[in-house]
């Protein structure tokens, strides 16, 4: 075995203790990455609100650093660190990734770009490839998104090259929420606008010192109102929309307003 390895010109004459060191480095890197992820996620959950997202952002950066450190330890054990050997390894790895693992390599490269550029971070709410949810983990190959229905969707980073990404939070704790109301066109629109603004301002989910706005749009079957407000914590966005919808509907009923009844369904329109 040692003679065959030496004949390759790149690999060292490996002994059994070298193989043990390689296996130990791989196992240690995996255990360290898993432990750091567990510790940081629990620290983020117990930390003050303003520190939760910064702590979560450390996870992919530290995992990337651990992987690079593991490679820095393993490669000198396996390969004689000469200039010619380094060039040969880089060329061989590049060809293998290009012809055998093109899609996987594309996801790996996109994962590094994601970590460095930060189009989304753990804790952000994004819409990617038709899926909307909270970013739970940024892995080496894919991003893990948990939807409002508690489904974990794993999307390869390679989607970054061809798909648009909608980031609702962009590192913020808040997100803009919209509650929709549909009324018969014969009513006092200004009175409705003022009442809906009051509903938004009195919600316990509203982020302090933010504006509440109402947008109205006339439709063939009635008037469409959008009550827009920022929620204090992005995880409460669906509870916030429910609160605005139910209390808004009750307030509109108290004003003796008629709700619209569309005779047909609109598809693909806002």
C-alpha positions as CSV (number, residue, x, y, z in Angstrom):
1,X,0.0,0.0,0.0
2,X,2.8,2.4,0.9
3,X,4.7,1.7,-2.3
4,X,1.6,2.3,-4.4
5,X,0.9,5.6,-2.6
6,X,4.5,6.7,-3.0
7,X,4.4,5.8,-6.7
8,X,1.7,8.4,-7.3
9,X,4.1,11.2,-6.6
10,X,1.5,13.3,-4.8
11,X,0.4,11.1,-1.9
12,X,2.7,10.6,1.1
13,X,3.8,7.1,2.2
14,X,0.9,6.8,4.6
15,X,1.1,4.9,7.8
16,X,-1.7,3.6,9.9
17,X,-1.3,6.5,12.4
18,X,-1.8,8.9,9.5
19,X,-5.1,7.4,8.6
20,X,-6.2,7.6,12.2
21,X,-5.2,11.3,12.2
22,X,-7.3,11.9,9.1
23,X,-10.3,10.1,10.5
24,X,-9.9,11.9,13.8
25,X,-9.8,15.3,12.1
26,X,-12.9,14.6,10.2
27,X,-14.8,13.3,13.2
28,X,-13.6,16.3,15.4
29,X,-14.6,18.8,12.7
30,X,-18.1,17.2,12.5
31,X,-18.5,17.1,16.2
32,X,-17.3,20.7,16.7
33,X,-19.6,22.0,14.0
34,X,-22.6,20.2,15.4
35,X,-21.8,21.3,19.0
36,X,-21.3,25.0,17.9
37,X,-24.6,24.9,16.0
38,X,-26.5,23.5,19.0
39,X,-24.9,25.9,21.5
40,X,-25.4,29.0,19.3
41,X,-29.1,28.1,18.5
42,X,-29.9,27.7,22.2
43,X,-27.9,30.9,23.0
44,X,-29.9,32.8,20.4
45,X,-33.2,31.6,21.8
46,X,-32.3,32.7,25.3
47,X,-30.5,35.9,24.3
48,X,-32.2,39.3,24.2
49,X,-34.2,40.0,21.1
50,X,-31.6,42.4,19.6
51,X,-28.9,39.7,19.8
52,X,-30.9,36.7,18.4
53,X,-30.2,37.3,14.7
54,X,-26.5,38.3,15.1
55,X,-25.9,35.1,17.0
56,X,-27.7,33.0,14.4
57,X,-25.6,34.6,11.7
58,X,-22.4,33.2,13.3
59,X,-23.5,29.6,12.6
60,X,-22.8,29.3,8.8
61,X,-19.6,31.4,9.2
62,X,-18.2,29.2,11.9
63,X,-19.1,26.0,10.1
64,X,-17.3,27.3,7.0
65,X,-14.3,28.1,9.1
66,X,-14.3,24.7,10.7
67,X,-14.5,23.0,7.3
68,X,-11.5,25.0,5.9
69,X,-9.5,24.3,9.1
70,X,-10.2,20.6,8.7
71,X,-9.0,20.6,5.1
72,X,-5.9,22.5,6.2
73,X,-5.1,19.8,8.7
74,X,-5.9,16.8,6.5
75,X,-4.3,17.8,3.2
76,X,-0.7,18.0,4.5
77,X,-1.1,14.6,6.0
78,X,-2.2,13.0,2.7
79,X,-0.1,15.1,0.3
80,X,3.5,16.3,0.2
81,X,3.0,20.1,0.3
82,X,5.1,21.0,-2.8
83,X,4.1,23.6,-5.4
84,X,3.7,21.0,-8.1
85,X,1.5,18.8,-5.9
86,X,-0.7,21.7,-4.9
87,X,-1.2,22.7,-8.6
88,X,-2.0,19.1,-9.5
89,X,-4.5,18.8,-6.7
90,X,-6.3,22.0,-7.6
91,X,-6.4,21.0,-11.3
92,X,-7.7,17.5,-10.5
93,X,-10.4,18.8,-8.1
94,X,-11.5,21.4,-10.6
95,X,-11.9,18.9,-13.4
96,X,-13.8,16.5,-11.1
97,X,-16.2,19.2,-10.0
98,X,-16.6,20.5,-13.5
99,X,-17.5,17.2,-15.2
100,X,-18.7,14.9,-12.5
101,X,-20.3,17.1,-9.9
102,X,-21.3,20.2,-11.9
103,X,-24.6,20.8,-10.2
104,X,-23.3,19.9,-6.8
105,X,-20.3,22.2,-7.3
106,X,-22.6,25.0,-8.4
107,X,-24.5,24.6,-5.2
108,X,-21.3,24.7,-3.1
109,X,-20.0,27.8,-4.9
110,X,-23.4,29.5,-4.5
111,X,-23.3,28.5,-0.8
112,X,-20.0,30.3,-0.3
113,X,-21.3,33.3,-2.2
114,X,-24.4,33.2,0.1
115,X,-22.3,33.2,3.2
116,X,-20.0,36.0,2.0
117,X,-22.6,38.3,0.3
118,X,-25.4,37.6,2.7
119,X,-28.6,37.9,0.5
120,X,-30.3,36.1,3.4
121,X,-29.3,35.0,6.9
122,X,-30.6,32.6,9.5
123,X,-33.7,34.2,11.0
124,X,-34.7,36.0,7.8
125,X,-38.1,35.4,6.2
126,X,-37.6,34.9,2.4
127,X,-39.5,33.6,-0.6
128,X,-37.3,31.4,-2.8
129,X,-38.4,29.2,-5.6
130,X,-42.0,29.6,-4.6
131,X,-41.5,28.8,-0.9
132,X,-41.9,31.4,1.8
133,X,-40.6,30.8,5.3
134,X,-37.9,31.4,7.9
135,X,-34.3,30.6,7.1
136,X,-33.3,28.0,9.8
137,X,-29.9,26.9,8.4
138,X,-27.5,27.8,5.6
139,X,-25.7,24.6,4.8
140,X,-22.8,24.0,2.4
141,X,-25.1,22.9,-0.4
142,X,-28.6,24.1,0.5
143,X,-30.7,26.5,2.5
144,X,-33.2,25.1,5.0
145,X,-36.5,27.0,5.2
146,X,-39.3,26.4,7.6
147,X,-42.7,27.5,6.3
148,X,-45.7,28.8,8.3
149,X,-47.0,25.2,8.3
150,X,-43.8,24.0,10.0
151,X,-42.6,22.2,6.9
152,X,-38.8,22.3,6.3
153,X,-38.0,22.9,2.7
154,X,-34.4,22.3,1.5
155,X,-33.5,24.4,-1.6
156,X,-30.1,24.1,-3.3
157,X,-28.0,27.3,-3.3
158,X,-27.7,26.9,-7.0
159,X,-31.1,28.5,-7.3
160,X,-29.3,31.7,-6.5
161,X,-28.0,31.9,-10.1
162,X,-31.4,31.7,-11.8
163,X,-34.1,32.6,-9.3
164,X,-35.1,35.8,-7.7
165,X,-35.0,36.0,-3.9
166,X,-37.6,38.0,-2.0
167,X,-36.3,38.9,1.5
168,X,-39.1,40.3,3.7
169,X,-36.9,41.1,6.7
170,X,-33.3,41.6,5.4
171,X,-31.8,41.2,8.9
172,X,-34.5,43.0,10.7
173,X,-36.8,41.6,13.4
174,X,-39.8,43.2,11.8
175,X,-41.7,42.5,8.6
176,X,-44.5,44.4,6.8
177,X,-47.9,42.6,7.2
178,X,-50.9,43.2,5.1
179,X,-54.6,42.5,6.0
180,X,-57.1,42.6,3.2
181,X,-60.7,43.9,3.3
182,X,-63.3,43.9,0.5
183,X,-66.3,46.3,0.8
184,X,-69.3,47.2,-1.3
185,X,-68.3,50.3,-3.3
186,X,-71.1,52.5,-1.8
187,X,-69.5,53.7,1.5
188,X,-67.5,56.5,3.1
189,X,-64.0,55.6,2.1
190,X,-62.2,58.2,4.3
191,X,-64.1,57.0,7.4
192,X,-63.1,53.4,6.6
193,X,-59.5,54.4,6.1
194,X,-59.4,56.2,9.5
195,X,-61.0,53.2,11.3
196,X,-58.6,50.7,9.8
197,X,-55.6,52.9,10.8
198,X,-57.0,52.9,14.4
199,X,-57.3,49.1,14.3
200,X,-53.6,48.8,13.3
201,X,-52.3,51.3,15.9
202,X,-54.1,49.5,18.7
203,X,-52.8,46.1,18.0
204,X,-50.4,44.6,20.6
205,X,-48.3,43.1,17.8
206,X,-47.5,46.5,16.2
207,X,-43.9,47.5,16.2
208,X,-43.6,50.7,18.2
209,X,-42.8,54.0,16.4
210,X,-43.8,52.7,13.0
211,X,-46.5,54.0,10.6
212,X,-49.8,52.3,9.8
213,X,-51.1,52.9,6.3
214,X,-54.2,51.9,4.3
215,X,-54.2,51.5,0.5
216,X,-57.5,51.4,-1.3
217,X,-58.1,50.2,-4.9
218,X,-61.4,50.1,-6.7
219,X,-62.4,46.8,-8.3
220,X,-65.3,45.9,-10.6
221,X,-67.0,44.2,-7.7
222,X,-66.2,46.6,-4.8
223,X,-63.3,48.4,-3.0
224,X,-60.2,46.5,-1.9
225,X,-58.5,47.9,1.2
226,X,-55.0,46.8,2.3
227,X,-54.1,47.6,6.0
228,X,-50.3,47.6,6.2
229,X,-48.3,47.7,9.4
230,X,-45.0,46.3,10.8
231,X,-45.0,43.6,13.4
232,X,-42.7,43.6,16.4
233,X,-41.3,40.1,15.8
234,X,-41.3,38.4,12.4
235,X,-42.4,35.1,13.9
236,X,-45.7,36.7,15.0
237,X,-46.6,38.0,11.5
238,X,-49.4,35.5,10.9
239,X,-50.9,36.2,14.4
240,X,-50.6,39.9,13.6
241,X,-52.5,39.5,10.3
242,X,-55.2,37.4,12.0
243,X,-55.6,40.1,14.7
244,X,-55.9,42.9,12.2
245,X,-58.4,40.9,10.1
246,X,-60.7,39.9,12.9
247,X,-60.7,43.2,14.7
248,X,-61.0,45.1,11.5
249,X,-63.9,43.0,10.3
250,X,-65.7,43.6,13.6
251,X,-65.1,47.3,13.4
252,X,-66.4,47.5,9.8
253,X,-69.5,45.5,10.8
254,X,-70.1,48.0,13.6
255,X,-70.1,50.8,11.0
256,X,-73.0,48.9,9.2
257,X,-70.9,48.5,6.1
258,X,-71.7,45.9,3.4
259,X,-68.9,43.6,2.4
260,X,-68.2,42.9,-1.3
261,X,-69.3,39.7,-2.9
262,X,-67.3,39.0,-6.0
263,X,-69.3,37.3,-8.8
264,X,-66.1,35.9,-10.2
265,X,-62.6,35.0,-9.1
266,X,-59.6,37.0,-10.1
267,X,-56.6,34.9,-11.0
268,X,-53.0,36.2,-11.1
269,X,-53.9,39.8,-10.1
270,X,-53.1,41.7,-6.9
